Amino acid sequence: MLYRAYQTSMDASSPMRLAAQFLGQALWVEKTEGSATRRIASALDVFARMRLTHSRPAYGITSVMCDGEEVPVQEVPALVAPFGTLLHFRKETKAKHPPVLLAAPLSGHFATLLRETVRTLLRDHDVYITDWHNARDVPLWHGGFGLDDYTLQLRSFLQAIGPGVHLVAVCQPCVAALAATALMAEDDDPATPLSLTLMAGPVDCRVNPTMVNKLATDRPIEWFERNLISRVPWPHAGMMRRVYPGFVQLTAFMSMNAKRHRNQFELLYQHLVDGEMTQANAIRNFYDEYFAVNDLPAEFYLETVERVFQTYDLPRGVLTVGDRTVDPAAIRRTALLTVEGERDDICSVGQTVAAQDLCSSIRPYLKTHHLQAGVGHYGVFSGSKWNQQIYPRVRETIHAAAELNAARATPTPAQRVEAAAEVLAAD
């Protein structure tokens, strides 16, 4: 009923918003800042933009500066699965860069939310991303998609890229990324990531609980299933699939910072009236992305709430994937970097660095933690501090791990002794 009511409301308001969009464009006059006509056109523009969309926006990355020259970039699907595509940002260059899989959240937005993260990584890496599909567009016959399926899909994507891959997880997928790496290490999988970077992820939500954590624990999982799960209505391809609607997740996010979002729309209006198009376009672009919502499979949402935010399975040592218990101590040769933001109000300080203790078999020289001062959740993977201070640490971790792996391929006598010692210690 919830989804049907939402769809009916959107269908009813869509003609009005389209009319406002076209009328605003018709009334717009370039050099009449502050005029009555400009004010009306600006108000119509703001009204037209206060709408949700349900299709992935374009990444818009057509070229990147690489080794001092601008090279073309093409989006190439490397592997297509029902619930997600392994998307390769293929650079037309002869330079060999370490392959990196960027694990994007499945949390109500599309992977394009990491557009800037991709663009930055492309400077020095061969980048792939988990481009998750909108669950309302996945036909029911493809079955469900839970937390286990997400973890195994990550493993499948890593195997498709092959040996030498590095894994970078942002926010929610940090738990699945750590689990996938542990399972692959335990199996001596050749595609086990050489490095694992966990950025602002809920590895142990018992540490410094945020408002998001408290909301997840205030009610039993049955309440979430009863009140937040809906079936996709006709005429979508995933009709009758149980989902956690993206518009519900967006509403929850916006209610946490309602005043800030209201102020942003007031600023957008004023920038348009005053002819300050650079500032106006920055706000427009943000909300075009923010209002593109992605429905989550119900199984994935409910299992994440319960196993990550309520029962803390990973830090308690009881997380399972299928019939296997995840053992982070199985990871021995993967370099680990954890990144947190000082002002993160979604995943607080201490929740991600917990992975350092869980991965007890990784040698100290392969472990690094970075706490970035002055940034919130989104500042960990976008913005000036991501580009200038956090990214260099990520790049250093990846390239150092790649060099170490190359050295292992042709070990020195000292390295042979170290490798033998590792084997004995494992036994």
MIRONU-655996 format. One record per residue (C-alpha): x, y, z; residue in one letter. Coordinates in steps of 0.05 Angstrom, whole numbers, padded with zeros to 5 digits, always signed. Example, Ala and Ser with C-alpha at 12.3 -4.5 7.8 and 13.67 -1.06 7.14 Angstrom:
# residues 2
+00246-00090+00156A;+00273-00021+00143S;
***
This chain:
# residues 427
+00000+00000+00000M;+00057+00048+00017L;+00090+00041-00051Y;+00024+00044-00088R;+00006+00109-00051A;+00074+00138-00068Y;+00068+00118-00141Q;-00001+00148-00147T;+00023+00213-00116S;+00083+00217-00163M;+00040+00203-00224D;-00009+00258-00203A;+00045+00311-00190S;+00089+00295-00250S;+00049+00338-00301P;+00053+00398-00254M;+00128+00392-00245R;+00139+00383-00320L;+00096+00445-00333A;+00136+00484-00281A;+00201+00462-00314Q;+00181+00484-00384F;+00148+00548-00360L;+00209+00567-00318G;+00254+00557-00378Q;+00208+00599-00422A;+00207+00656-00371L;+00282+00655-00359W;+00317+00718-00382V;+00393+00718-00376E;+00406+00790-00355K;+00348+00810-00310T;+00375+00792-00241E;+00325+00806-00186G;+00266+00821-00232S;+00197+00794-00219A;+00202+00750-00280T;+00268+00722-00256R;+00238+00708-00187R;+00180+00670-00217I;+00226+00630-00262A;+00272+00614-00204S;+00214+00591-00160A;+00188+00546-00216L;+00258+00517-00225D;+00263+00500-00151V;+00193+00469-00150F;+00208+00427-00212A;+00272+00400-00181R;+00238+00376-00117M;+00222+00309-00147R;+00250+00239-00143L;+00277+00199-00202T;+00288+00123-00205H;+00340+00114-00260S;+00415+00116-00251R;+00444+00183-00271P;+00504+00184-00318A;+00573+00180-00289Y;+00595+00231-00340G;+00669+00212-00337I;+00693+00216-00408T;+00767+00231-00396S;+00817+00236-00339V;+00887+00265-00329M;+00933+00205-00326C;+01009+00208-00323D;+01008+00281-00345G;+00961+00273-00404E;+00886+00272-00414E;+00863+00203-00436V;+00793+00181-00458P;+00751+00137-00412V;+00698+00088-00433Q;+00646+00053-00390E;+00648-00022-00406V;+00605-00074-00371P;+00654-00128-00351A;+00603-00174-00319L;+00527-00167-00315V;+00487-00201-00260A;+00413-00193-00244P;+00424-00145-00186F;+00487-00109-00208G;+00538-00097-00262T;+00614-00098-00255L;+00627-00033-00292L;+00697-00020-00319H;+00721+00051-00331F;+00770+00032-00385R;+00824+00083-00400K;+00854+00086-00469E;+00926+00086-00446T;+00984+00037-00450K;+01004+00051-00377A;+00994-00007-00329K;+00958+00013-00266H;+00935-00031-00208P;+00863-00056-00217P;+00815-00031-00163V;+00744-00053-00148L;+00704+00003-00115L;+00648-00029-00074A;+00590+00021-00073A;+00536+00022-00020P;+00467-00008-00034L;+00431+00041+00010S;+00379+00079-00028G;+00423+00115-00078H;+00458+00093-00142F;+00533+00080-00146A;+00540+00146-00183T;+00541+00178-00114L;+00615+00156-00117L;+00628+00192-00183R;+00681+00236-00153E;+00714+00177-00118T;+00718+00141-00185V;+00746+00203-00220R;+00801+00211-00168T;+00820+00137-00167L;+00825+00136-00243L;+00886+00180-00242R;+00930+00123-00218D;+00888+00060-00222H;+00847+00015-00268D;+00779+00025-00237V;+00717-00020-00233Y;+00654-00006-00193I;+00595-00047-00167T;+00539-00013-00206D;+00478-00038-00168W;+00412-00043-00205H;+00346-00015-00180N;+00310-00074-00147A;+00243-00050-00174R;+00270-00064-00244D;+00293-00135-00229V;+00239-00187-00248P;+00215-00231-00192L;+00241-00296-00225W;+00313-00276-00208H;+00298-00292-00135G;+00321-00255-00074G;+00385-00217-00058F;+00408-00216+00014G;+00472-00198+00051L;+00502-00266+00034D;+00487-00254-00039D;+00519-00185-00037Y;+00582-00216-00006T;+00585-00272-00057L;+00572-00222-00114Q;+00633-00182-00090L;+00674-00245-00092R;+00649-00260-00162S;+00667-00191-00186F;+00737-00196-00155L;+00747-00263-00190Q;+00724-00233-00256A;+00778-00179-00250I;+00830-00231-00230G;+00894-00235-00190P;+00926-00170-00169G;+00861-00135-00154V;+00852-00085-00097H;+00786-00073-00060L;+00760-00006-00035V;+00694-00006+00002A;+00655+00057+00020V;+00607+00057+00079C;+00556+00001+00083Q;+00594-00052+00041P;+00654-00051+00088C;+00625-00111+00126V;+00613-00151+00062A;+00681-00131+00034A;+00716-00155+00096L;+00676-00219+00095A;+00690-00233+00022A;+00764-00221+00031T;+00766-00268+00092A;+00731-00324+00054L;+00777-00316-00006M;+00839-00315+00038A;+00816-00378+00073E;+00807-00412+00005D;+00874-00386-00022D;+00835-00355-00079D;+00883-00325-00130P;+00838-00264-00135A;+00842-00248-00060T;+00852-00172-00057P;+00923-00149-00048L;+00897-00091-00007S;+00831-00076+00028L;+00811-00004+00042T;+00751+00006+00087L;+00723+00076+00088M;+00672+00100+00139A;+00639+00032+00146G;+00598+00000+00203P;+00646-00056+00221V;+00628-00052+00295D;+00566-00010+00310C;+00573-00020+00385R;+00627+00034+00384V;+00602+00106+00393N;+00531+00093+00368P;+00503+00147+00322T;+00431+00167+00312M;+00429+00118+00254V;+00452+00062+00300N;+00401+00080+00353K;+00344+00082+00303L;+00363+00012+00282A;+00362-00015+00353T;+00300+00021+00379D;+00253-00030+00348R;+00255-00105+00333P;+00269-00129+00263I;+00195-00149+00256E;+00176-00075+00261W;+00221-00058+00202F;+00192-00114+00160E;+00121-00096+00178R;+00126-00020+00168N;+00181-00007+00117L;+00177-00064+00066I;+00131-00057+00006S;+00117-00094-00058R;+00135-00062-00124V;+00071-00040-00160P;+00052-00048-00233W;+00079-00030-00285P;+00151-00038-00263H;+00191-00099-00285A;+00200-00121-00213G;+00126-00120-00199M;+00109-00156-00133M;+00182-00159-00110R;+00189-00141-00037R;+00234-00080-00029V;+00255-00026+00019Y;+00236+00034-00024P;+00290+00085-00038G;+00241+00142-00026F;+00232+00117+00046V;+00307+00116+00057Q;+00315+00185+00027L;+00259+00212+00072T;+00296+00184+00133A;+00362+00215+00112F;+00330+00283+00098M;+00292+00284+00163S;+00358+00278+00200M;+00381+00344+00169N;+00315+00377+00148A;+00338+00448+00165K;+00401+00441+00123R;+00363+00416+00062H;+00311+00471+00068R;+00367+00523+00072N;+00399+00493+00010Q;+00336+00502-00031F;+00328+00573-00006E;+00400+00585-00027L;+00386+00554-00095L;+00328+00602-00105Y;+00369+00663-00085Q;+00429+00643-00128H;+00382+00637-00189L;+00350+00704-00174V;+00419+00737-00168D;+00446+00703-00230G;+00499+00665-00191E;+00497+00605-00237M;+00561+00570-00214T;+00535+00565-00142Q;+00464+00548-00166A;+00490+00492-00212N;+00530+00462-00155A;+00466+00455-00113I;+00426+00431-00174R;+00477+00377-00189N;+00479+00352-00117F;+00404+00344-00112Y;+00397+00314-00181D;+00442+00258-00154E;+00413+00257-00084Y;+00341+00252-00109F;+00357+00193-00155A;+00334+00136-00110V;+00347+00062-00115N;+00301+00009-00083D;+00336-00043-00041L;+00317-00117-00042P;+00279-00130+00023A;+00323-00189+00042E;+00386-00147+00037F;+00358-00089+00077Y;+00329-00131+00133L;+00390-00175+00140E;+00436-00114+00141T;+00394-00080+00195V;+00392-00143+00237E;+00462-00173+00228R;+00503-00109+00222V;+00465-00059+00265F;+00427-00101+00316Q;+00465-00165+00331T;+00535-00142+00309Y;+00551-00210+00279D;+00619-00192+00248L;+00654-00164+00311P;+00622-00219+00353R;+00653-00272+00308G;+00586-00303+00287V;+00576-00274+00218L;+00561-00329+00167T;+00558-00331+00092V;+00518-00391+00073G;+00542-00447+00119D;+00610-00416+00131R;+00631-00373+00190T;+00671-00311+00170V;+00740-00310+00203D;+00776-00243+00191P;+00838-00275+00222A;+00844-00316+00158A;+00869-00253+00123I;+00944-00253+00126R;+00975-00224+00063R;+00925-00168+00046T;+00945-00097+00065A;+00891-00063+00107L;+00874+00012+00108L;+00817+00039+00149T;+00792+00111+00141V;+00745+00150+00186E;+00719+00222+00187G;+00724+00262+00252E;+00653+00291+00243R;+00619+00230+00214D;+00548+00228+00243D;+00529+00165+00204I;+00588+00119+00218C;+00625+00148+00279S;+00698+00146+00297V;+00718+00077+00321G;+00668+00035+00281Q;+00713+00024+00221T;+00781+00020+00255V;+00752-00040+00293A;+00772-00081+00231A;+00845-00072+00251Q;+00835-00116+00313D;+00790-00166+00277L;+00845-00178+00225C;+00893-00203+00276S;+00937-00244+00228S;+00957-00185+00184I;+01027-00162+00200R;+01032-00092+00232P;+01070-00064+00173Y;+01011-00080+00128L;+00961-00043+00172K;+00945+00032+00169T;+00891+00075+00198H;+00874+00146+00177H;+00829+00193+00217L;+00812+00254+00175Q;+00801+00317+00215A;+00744+00364+00196G;+00702+00319+00152V;+00635+00285+00158G;+00611+00222+00125H;+00611+00245+00053Y;+00676+00283+00062G;+00712+00217+00070V;+00703+00199-00004F;+00688+00266-00037S;+00711+00338-00033G;+00778+00373-00025S;+00802+00334+00036K;+00787+00268+00001W;+00828+00290-00059N;+00885+00324-00022Q;+00893+00284+00043Q;+00855+00218+00042I;+00867+00195-00029Y;+00943+00198-00024P;+00938+00148+00034R;+00893+00103-00007V;+00940+00107-00067R;+01001+00094-00024E;+00968+00032+00007T;+00948+00003-00061I;+01014+00016-00096H;+01056-00009-00037A;+01015-00073-00035A;+01024-00082-00110A;+01099-00073-00104E;+01103-00121-00046L;+01064-00173-00086N;+01112-00165-00144A;+01171-00174-00097A;+01138-00237-00069R;+01136-00266-00140A;+01212-00265-00141T;+01230-00272-00068P;+01298-00257-00040T;+01330-00306+00009P;+01305-00263+00067A;+01235-00264+00039Q;+01237-00340+00032R;+01255-00344+00106V;+01197-00297+00123E;+01149-00338+00080A;+01171-00402+00114A;+01161-00370+00182A;+01090-00349+00162E;+01074-00421+00142V;+01101-00447+00208L;+01063-00395+00247A;+00999-00413+00210A;+01009-00487+00226D;
***
